[in-house]
């Protein structure tokens, strides 16, 4: 299956404008994401989809591929759908442009899931929840799956609800899962989603993936061991820079 990894990267982030071009390390933030994506063995191409020529110039400066897309897309899915109309592939993998520590093995797993489950229109990732505070946090999206590993529902509420007692977050396999916001789409499904109106459940939970479930699109879920950390604020970026710098020092000492 021909697979294209698409990295949506907007300049006008509400919390951190110009985020893709942050460069306290020797690399742009979007470059870290791009280089992680290039390690995915099952993908044939990586492209940054942006709405700003400054990001195009930055990506091209380090030898990457970037394309301009419209500024008025309401979501990253819509931006990727525009790419799909112009660049042909069987699968499109959505990797957020603020995930410099995204795990290539997890992205390979997404593609493998779609190769194995021909009936699923999408795939995504999840990690077992280990923290009760996260289980109750509406900013942490939870999901529940059926016996085939397909998503039944996504919610900001603590699901599955434990009617008696407390959730056992140490048990394995765990029914308590945190959703990770990376996706693989079949081309037909991606283009279909971009044409569908928001579903009532999607608008209530503010979760775009519920549009797919509401319209009968199966989402296969792959389990990974840990969640990557995105960059939403400048404090997040500073933590990443410290971690990246420490990693470089450790590699130099090991050499």
N, C-alpha and C positions, 0 to 999 in steps of 0.2 A: 504494500500500500504506500503510495507516494504521500509523504507527510511534510507539512510546512508548519514550522513554529512561528507564531506571530506574537510580537511584543508590542502591545499598545502603549504609547508613551505620549501623554499630553504635557504641554508646557504649563498650562494655567491650572495647576493643582490648587485647590482652595486653601489647604493647610500649609503647603510648602511649594510656592510658585518656582518654576524652573528646576524642579526636582531631578529630572533625568540628566541635567547638566552639572549637578554638584560634582566637585572634583577635588576633595581634600586628600584623596589618595592620588596615585599617578594616573588614575583612570576615571572617566565619567561614570556616574552611577549606572546609567543605561549600558555602558560597556561591560560592567561586571555581570549584569543579567545576560547580555548577549553571549559572552564567553562561556557562561555556565550552560546556556542553551545549546551552544555549538558542541558540547560534549555528549549530547544525546545521540546514541548510536543508530536509533531507528528512524531518525528524521533526515530528510534530504536537504533541507534549506531552513535558514533562520532569517527573518526580516523584521525590522522595526516599523510599525505603522504609527505615524505621528501627524500632528496638525500644524507643525511649526518648522520652518526651514532651518532654524538654528539646530534643531535636533537632527535633521537630515545631515547637515554639514558635520556635526560631531560624530555621527555614526560612520559616515564615509571617511572621516579623518583617521579612524582606526581600522579601516578596511572592511567594515560591515556594510550590509545592504539595508536601505531604508526607503520607504515610499511615503509620499504625502497623501493624506486622506482628508475628508471634509472636517470642518471644525464643529459642526452642529450635531454630531452623533451623541445620542443620549447615554450610550453605554459602550464599554469595550467590545461587547458582542457585535454591536452594529458596526463598529470600526473594522472588526475582523471580517464581517460579512462583505464589506466593501472590498477588502483585499481578496476575498474568495471570488468575487465577480471578475477580478482582473488577473489573478494568479491561480492556475488550476492545480488542484491536489485532491486526494481522496480524503485525507484527514487534515484538520487544522487544530493546532494546540495553542491555547491561549495562556501566555505567561505574562504576568503583570510586570510592567517596567520598573517597579519599585521593590523587586524581590532579588537582591544581589546574591543571596545565599540559596537560591532555588536549587534543589537537588536533581542533577541530571538523571539519576537512577529512578526517581519518582516519575519523571516525564517519560522515560522509557517504559515504565510500568503502564502509564496511561495508554500509550500506543499499543502495547501488548494486549491490554484488556479489549481494545476495539478490534484487534485482529481475531481474538478468541470468541467474542460475543457479537455475532453478526446481527443480532436483533436489537442491540443497544444503539441508540442514536448518538449518545454522548458517554463520556467517562469523566470521572473526577476522583479526587483523593481525600482520604480522611486519616486521622490519627486517633488512637484511644485517648480519652480524657483521663487525666490523672489528678486534676485539681478541682475540688468542689466549688471554689469561687468561680472558675471558668464555666463550670456546668450551670451555674446560676446567672452568669453574665450575659445580657442580651447582645453584647458586642461579639460574643463567641457563638458562632453558628453551629448548631448541632444537627445531626441527621440520624435517621434510623433506616435499616436495610432489610430486605427480605432474604429468604434462604438462598437465593441465587447471587446475592451480593449487589443487588440493584437497590437504588434509593427508593424508599417509600415516602419520605417526607423530610424537609429541611425546616428548621425553626430556630428562632432566637430564644424561645422558651426552653426550659430544661426537659428534654425528651430523651429517652422514654421516661415518663413520670413514674416515680416509685410510690405506690399507694401506701405501703406499710414499711416503716423503717427508713434507712438511709441508703443512697446509691453505693454499691460496692465498686469503687473506681479502681480497685487493685485486681479484680478478677480478669481472667483471660480464658477464652476470647471475650472481649468486652462489648456489650450493647451500647455503651456510652461513647459516642464518637464526635470529634470535632471536625467540621468541614474545612478543607483547605481549598482556596479559591483558584484552582487551576483546572482547565477543562480541555478535553479533546472532543471535536465535533466531526461528524460526517458532513460532507459538503452540502448535501440536500437538506439536512437538519439545520445546519447553520443558516442557510438562506431562508428556510421556513421560519425559524425563530425571529429573524430580523423583520419579517413581514407581519407577525402576529401581534395583536394588541396586548398590553399587560393584563395578566389574569387577576381576578379579585384577591386570591391568596397572595400573589406576588406583591400587590399593593399594600396589603395588610402587614405582611412580614418585612417588606422592603428587601425581598430576596428574588433576584431575577431568575434563578434556576427553577423556581416554582412555576414559571411560565411553561417550561418544558414538561414537567410532571402533569400540570393541569391539562395539557394537550396530548397526553398519552405517549410522550417520548421517553423511552427507557434510558436511565442513567446508571451505568455500571460504576461501582465504587471500588477503588483500590486502597488497601491499607498500607501505610508507611509507619515508621517507628517514631518520627519526630516531625514537628512543624517547623517550617522555615519562618524567619522573622522579616516582615516587610518594613519599609521605611515610609511612615506616615507623617512624622514630625522631624524637626531638626535634631531633637534629642535622639530619636531613633537612628538618624544618620550618624551622629557622633558615636553612638555605641557600635555601629557597624565599622566605622573607621578605626576605632580602638581595637576591635577584634581582628580586622584585616591586617593592621599594622603588627599586632602581636603574632599573628600567623606567619607573616613574612620574616620576623625576627627568629621565630622557632625554626623555620626552614633554613635560614642562613646558618644558624648554629649547628643544625643537623648535617649540613653540607661540609 
